[in-house]
Amino acid sequence: MIRLNHKIKRPPLCAVALTTDSSNLTAGGNDIGFENVFARNVQGLGNKGDVLIAISTSGNSPNIIKAVEMAHEKGMVVLGFLGGSGGKLKTQVDLPIIIPSSNVQRIQEGHITVAHILCELVELELYGG
């Protein structure tokens, strides 16, 4: 049985939230269109073998779909945190993780729970416990 919620001493892992750069979102949205801002980031930052976690409660967000397409062009692995029936992204990601609800709050709560579990499992896999 895997025991979660423990601390593992490990080196830092590289991770970037593409949603936290307000200048990129506003200037990029104005200059290249909001539907392209995440794909542009993936193009510049992503490398073959990297993992993109694409989050869309509907599974149909055009900006997330374009980011997923770019990630595949770059040879990245794509996990989809999706809601409802998974939308268009269900078949476009390598691993769809779907919270089967139409309630946005429940979907988001499910996503954050899955994300925490995923982080702990990655730590266990890479650094043991």
C-alpha positions in Angstrom: 0.0 0.0 0.0 1.3 3.5 -0.9 1.5 5.8 2.1 0.9 9.4 1.0 1.3 12.7 2.9 4.9 12.2 3.9 8.0 14.3 3.3 10.7 13.1 1.0 14.1 15.0 0.9 14.8 15.6 -2.8 16.2 18.1 -5.2 13.7 20.6 -6.7 11.8 19.7 -9.9 11.3 22.1 -12.7 7.7 23.1 -13.1 6.1 26.3 -14.6 2.5 27.4 -14.3 1.8 29.1 -17.6 -1.1 31.0 -16.0 0.9 33.2 -13.6 2.6 35.6 -16.0 0.1 38.5 -16.2 2.3 40.4 -18.8 2.3 37.3 -21.1 -1.4 36.8 -20.7 -2.3 40.4 -21.4 0.3 41.5 -23.9 0.4 38.1 -25.5 -3.4 38.0 -25.6 -3.5 41.4 -27.3 -0.6 40.6 -29.8 -1.1 37.0 -30.7 -4.6 36.3 -29.5 -5.6 34.7 -26.2 -6.2 31.4 -27.9 -2.4 31.3 -28.7 -0.8 32.4 -25.4 -0.3 29.0 -23.9 0.7 27.3 -27.1 3.4 30.0 -27.6 4.7 29.3 -24.1 4.8 25.6 -24.7 6.6 26.2 -28.0 9.3 28.3 -26.2 9.6 26.3 -22.9 8.6 22.7 -23.8 11.1 20.0 -24.7 10.7 16.4 -25.9 9.9 14.2 -22.9 8.5 17.0 -20.8 4.9 16.7 -19.4 2.2 19.2 -20.0 -0.8 19.1 -17.6 -3.7 20.6 -19.6 -6.5 21.8 -17.4 -10.0 22.5 -18.8 -13.3 22.0 -17.0 -15.1 21.6 -20.3 -12.4 19.9 -22.3 -13.2 22.3 -25.1 -11.1 25.4 -24.3 -9.5 26.6 -27.6 -6.4 28.0 -25.8 -5.8 24.6 -24.1 -6.5 22.7 -27.3 -3.8 24.7 -29.1 -1.3 24.2 -26.2 -1.9 20.4 -26.4 -1.4 20.4 -30.2 1.9 22.3 -29.7 3.0 19.9 -26.9 2.5 17.0 -29.2 4.5 18.8 -32.0 7.3 19.1 -29.4 7.2 15.5 -28.4 5.8 16.1 -25.0 3.5 13.9 -22.9 0.1 15.4 -22.2 -2.1 14.7 -19.2 -5.6 16.2 -19.4 -7.4 17.3 -16.3 -10.9 17.5 -17.7 -14.5 17.7 -16.6 -17.9 16.5 -17.8 -17.4 14.0 -20.5 -13.9 15.2 -21.3 -14.9 17.3 -24.4 -12.6 17.5 -27.4 -9.5 17.1 -25.3 -10.5 13.6 -24.2 -9.1 12.1 -27.4 -6.3 14.6 -27.8 -4.4 14.1 -24.6 -2.2 11.0 -23.8 -3.9 10.4 -20.4 -7.4 12.0 -19.8 -8.2 12.4 -16.1 -11.9 13.3 -16.1 -14.0 14.4 -13.2 -17.5 13.4 -14.4 -19.5 16.4 -13.3 -21.2 19.4 -14.8 -20.5 21.4 -11.6 -17.4 23.6 -12.2 -16.6 23.8 -8.5 -16.7 20.0 -8.1 -14.5 19.5 -11.2 -12.0 22.0 -9.8 -12.0 20.3 -6.4 -11.4 17.0 -8.1 -8.6 18.4 -10.2 -6.7 19.8 -7.2 -7.1 16.5 -5.3 -5.8 14.5 -8.2 -2.9 17.0 -8.7 -1.8 16.6 -5.1 -1.9 12.8 -5.4 0.0 12.9 -8.6 2.7 15.1 -7.1 3.2 12.7 -4.3 3.3 9.7 -6.6 5.9 11.4 -8.8 8.0 12.0 -5.7 7.7 8.3 -4.7 8.6 7.1 -8.2 11.6 9.4 -8.6 13.0 9.5 -5.1 11.4 6.6 -3.2 10.1 6.8 0.3 
